[in-house]
Amino acid sequence: GDVGEATLRIAVKPDNVDSTRDLFIRRVTIIGDRGLDEVTAGDFITLSFGVENKGFKELRDLRVTASIPESGLKRSTKVWRLGIGHVESKEIFFEIPDWVEPGVYPLRLTVNNPEIRRVMHRDLYIYAG
């Protein structure tokens, strides 16, 4: 048969790109009554962070969930709209019940909608009340 050459060109629209470099969780800080990343059981923490959109399209209806899986504790908030190149700062206030045993717990921060999901972990030191 005939031998020939063919050129295939693929155009990718930014709307179709699901890049791992589009949604970032930034500047995560946990402040408890004992300072950075430390809290006494029975007291509160403030979790501060930014959500940044470095993608090619606006992100909508992002659910932000902070949880300590081992203890069953969970709090959520929403980012309704995050424009291209924008950063939204958020805070979640979290009570650590006095029944939580002292120790080091992974605090999980999840940002997601039906199209995208990002998860990060940070150690939280809990002391006896």
Beta strands, then each sheet from edge to edge (+ up, - down):
strand 1: 23-32
strand 2: 35-36
strand 3: 38-40
strand 4: 44-53
strand 5: 59-68
strand 6: 73-82
strand 7: 87-95
strand 8: 103-113
strand 9: 116-127
sheet 1: 2+ 1- 4+ 7-
sheet 2: 3+ 9+ 8- 5+ 6-
end
